[in-house]
Amino acid sequence: MAEKFVVKAEKREGRGTNFARGLRREGKIPATVYGGGEDAVAITADLKDLAAIIRSDSGANTLFTLDIDGEESRVIFQDRQIDPVLGRLLHADLRRLSIGEKIELTIPVHLIGIAKGVGDGGILDQQLREINVKCLPSDIPDSIDVDVENLELNDSISIADIKVGEGIEILDPPESVIAAVVFVREEVEEVEEVEEGLEPGIVGEEGDEDDDSEATE
């Protein structure tokens, strides 16, 4: 995964909600840089630069260069806060990367092909859309592709059934189901059956006959 983004940033002293709002009006956002054996640093960066990284093919798993007042570090998104209404990035936590250091992150799962069971009336149910892995930054895949073409009705594929690149350790349980082909029965309205030769209201009137016999006696 080649690094193609360079984000320029500045150290910041300001804190709090009002300060952050002021930054956003200027097209910037607050962020914090952690890790790499160094102290955490509070910074500001242009929203458009960080948003472009999140929109890239590798998304938040993209490695990029952070230039803080001329001092460069290799970083990756560790966490981010998104506006739930506007979908806009509000704050970012970035992690410095050290040579030879493995990191934990989530990788999106892409299903490849059309399952055979779908042609027999089944529905392909994707139960895992991300997988947690641990690997070197240089080994981070853009996605984990899972071939589902051979799945028949009631078949499933789990983490234990897939292969990933060398140096990538999957952290999720091996029995975790990624996708399954399930059969869904259509609801059928129940229709009341009427006994042949009997009109509605006839069944259950035997009690009236018993009452008449008691009266005769």
C-alpha positions as CSV (number, residue, x, y, z in Angstrom):
1,M,0.0,0.0,0.0
2,A,2.0,3.0,-1.3
3,E,1.8,6.3,0.5
4,K,0.7,9.1,-1.8
5,F,-0.7,11.6,0.7
6,V,1.1,14.3,2.6
7,V,-0.8,16.4,5.1
8,K,0.6,19.6,6.5
9,A,-0.4,20.4,10.1
10,E,0.4,22.9,12.8
11,K,0.7,22.4,16.6
12,R,-2.2,23.9,18.5
13,E,-2.6,25.4,22.0
14,G,-6.4,25.9,21.9
15,R,-8.9,23.5,23.4
16,G,-12.6,23.2,23.9
17,T,-15.8,23.3,21.8
18,N,-15.7,26.9,20.9
19,F,-12.1,26.7,19.7
20,A,-13.0,23.6,17.5
21,R,-16.0,25.4,16.0
22,G,-13.8,28.3,15.1
23,L,-11.3,26.0,13.3
24,R,-14.1,24.3,11.3
25,R,-15.3,27.7,10.1
26,E,-11.8,28.1,8.7
27,G,-11.9,24.7,7.0
28,K,-9.7,23.1,9.6
29,I,-10.2,20.4,12.3
30,P,-8.5,19.6,15.5
31,A,-6.5,16.3,15.7
32,T,-4.1,14.5,18.1
33,V,-1.1,12.4,17.2
34,Y,-0.1,9.5,19.4
35,G,2.4,6.6,19.5
36,G,5.8,6.1,18.0
37,G,7.5,6.3,21.4
38,E,6.9,10.1,21.5
39,D,4.5,12.4,23.5
40,A,1.1,13.1,22.1
41,V,0.8,16.3,20.1
42,A,-2.3,18.4,19.5
43,I,-2.5,19.7,16.0
44,T,-4.7,21.4,13.4
45,A,-5.0,20.2,9.8
46,D,-7.1,21.1,6.7
47,L,-10.3,19.2,6.6
48,K,-10.1,18.7,2.9
49,D,-6.8,16.9,3.1
50,L,-7.9,14.4,5.7
51,A,-11.3,13.9,4.1
52,A,-9.6,13.1,0.8
53,I,-7.7,10.3,2.5
54,I,-10.9,8.8,4.0
55,R,-12.5,8.9,0.6
56,S,-9.6,7.1,-1.0
57,D,-9.6,3.4,-1.9
58,S,-8.0,2.3,1.3
59,G,-10.1,4.8,3.4
60,A,-9.1,5.2,7.0
61,N,-6.5,2.4,6.6
62,T,-4.4,4.6,4.3
63,L,-0.8,5.3,5.4
64,F,0.2,8.9,4.9
65,T,2.9,11.4,5.8
66,L,2.1,14.1,8.4
67,D,4.2,17.2,8.2
68,I,4.0,19.1,11.5
69,D,5.8,22.4,11.1
70,G,8.4,20.7,8.8
71,E,8.8,17.5,10.9
72,E,7.5,14.5,9.1
73,S,6.0,11.3,10.5
74,R,4.4,8.3,9.0
75,V,0.8,8.0,10.4
76,I,-2.5,6.2,10.1
77,F,-6.0,7.0,11.4
78,Q,-6.5,5.5,14.8
79,D,-9.9,7.0,15.5
80,R,-12.2,9.7,14.1
81,Q,-15.3,11.5,15.0
82,I,-17.9,12.0,12.3
83,D,-20.9,14.4,12.4
84,P,-23.9,12.0,12.5
85,V,-26.1,14.4,10.4
86,L,-23.7,15.9,7.9
87,G,-21.2,13.0,7.7
88,R,-18.4,15.5,8.1
89,L,-15.1,14.7,9.9
90,L,-15.0,16.6,13.2
91,H,-11.9,15.3,14.9
92,A,-9.2,12.7,14.2
93,D,-6.7,10.7,16.3
94,L,-3.6,9.8,14.3
95,R,-1.0,7.1,15.2
96,R,2.7,7.4,14.4
97,L,4.2,4.2,13.0
98,S,7.5,2.8,14.0
99,I,9.7,0.6,11.8
100,G,8.8,-3.1,12.3
101,E,5.7,-2.3,14.5
102,K,2.6,-4.3,13.8
103,I,-0.7,-2.6,14.2
104,E,-4.3,-3.7,14.7
105,L,-7.0,-2.5,12.3
106,T,-10.2,-3.5,10.6
107,I,-10.3,-4.4,6.9
108,P,-13.5,-4.4,4.8
109,V,-14.8,-7.7,3.4
110,H,-15.8,-7.9,-0.2
111,L,-17.8,-10.9,-1.5
112,I,-16.8,-12.1,-4.9
113,G,-19.2,-13.9,-7.3
114,I,-22.8,-15.0,-7.2
115,A,-23.5,-18.0,-4.9
116,K,-25.1,-21.1,-6.6
117,G,-27.7,-21.2,-3.9
118,V,-29.1,-17.9,-4.9
119,G,-30.3,-19.4,-8.2
120,D,-32.2,-22.0,-6.2
121,G,-34.2,-19.5,-4.3
122,G,-31.7,-18.6,-1.5
123,I,-30.5,-15.3,-0.3
124,L,-26.9,-14.4,0.4
125,D,-26.6,-13.0,3.9
126,Q,-23.3,-11.2,4.6
127,Q,-22.8,-11.4,8.4
128,L,-19.3,-9.9,8.6
129,R,-18.5,-6.7,6.7
130,E,-15.1,-6.1,8.4
131,I,-12.4,-8.3,9.9
132,N,-10.0,-7.4,12.6
133,V,-6.4,-8.1,11.7
134,K,-2.8,-7.4,12.9
135,C,0.0,-6.8,10.5
136,L,2.9,-4.5,9.5
137,P,1.8,-1.3,7.8
138,S,3.4,-2.4,4.6
139,D,1.2,-5.5,4.6
140,I,-2.2,-3.8,5.1
141,P,-4.6,-5.0,2.3
142,D,-7.2,-2.7,0.8
143,S,-9.8,-5.4,1.4
144,I,-10.3,-9.1,2.1
145,D,-12.0,-10.7,-0.9
146,V,-14.1,-13.8,-0.2
147,D,-15.2,-16.0,-3.1
148,V,-18.8,-17.2,-2.5
149,E,-19.6,-18.8,-5.9
150,N,-19.7,-22.4,-4.6
151,L,-22.1,-21.7,-1.7
152,E,-25.2,-23.9,-2.0
153,L,-28.4,-23.5,-0.1
154,N,-27.7,-23.6,3.7
155,D,-24.0,-23.4,3.1
156,S,-21.8,-20.8,4.9
157,I,-18.2,-19.6,4.8
158,S,-16.3,-18.7,8.0
159,I,-13.0,-17.1,8.8
160,A,-11.4,-20.5,9.1
161,D,-12.2,-21.1,5.4
162,I,-10.4,-18.1,4.0
163,K,-6.8,-17.3,3.2
164,V,-5.1,-13.9,3.7
165,G,-1.6,-12.7,2.8
166,E,1.5,-13.7,4.6
167,G,2.2,-11.7,7.7
168,I,-1.5,-10.9,8.3
169,E,-3.0,-12.3,11.5
170,I,-6.8,-12.4,11.8
171,L,-7.9,-11.6,15.3
172,D,-11.6,-12.6,15.0
173,P,-12.6,-16.2,16.1
174,P,-12.1,-18.7,13.3
175,E,-15.8,-19.9,13.6
176,S,-17.2,-16.5,12.9
177,V,-19.5,-16.7,9.8
178,I,-18.7,-14.3,7.0
179,A,-21.6,-15.2,4.7
180,A,-24.3,-17.8,4.4
181,V,-27.0,-18.7,1.8
182,V,-30.3,-19.0,3.6
183,F,-33.8,-20.0,2.3
184,V,-36.6,-17.7,3.3
185,R,-40.1,-19.1,3.1
186,E,-42.8,-16.7,1.9
187,E,-45.7,-16.2,4.3
188,V,-48.9,-17.9,3.2
189,E,-52.2,-16.6,4.4
190,E,-54.2,-19.2,6.2
191,V,-57.6,-20.1,4.6
192,E,-60.4,-21.5,6.8
193,E,-61.8,-24.7,5.5
194,V,-65.5,-25.3,5.6
195,E,-66.7,-28.9,5.9
196,E,-68.4,-30.2,2.8
197,G,-72.2,-30.2,3.1
198,L,-72.4,-28.1,6.3
199,E,-73.3,-24.4,6.3
200,P,-71.6,-22.0,8.7
201,G,-73.1,-22.1,12.2
202,I,-74.2,-25.8,12.0
203,V,-71.1,-27.2,13.7
204,G,-71.4,-26.9,17.5
205,E,-75.2,-26.8,17.7
206,E,-75.4,-30.3,19.2
207,G,-75.7,-28.8,22.6
208,D,-79.1,-27.4,21.7
209,E,-80.3,-30.9,21.0
210,D,-79.2,-32.1,24.5
211,D,-81.2,-29.2,26.0
212,D,-84.4,-30.3,24.2
213,S,-84.0,-33.9,25.4
214,E,-83.6,-32.8,29.0
215,A,-86.8,-30.7,28.7
216,T,-88.8,-33.8,27.4
217,E,-87.8,-35.9,30.3
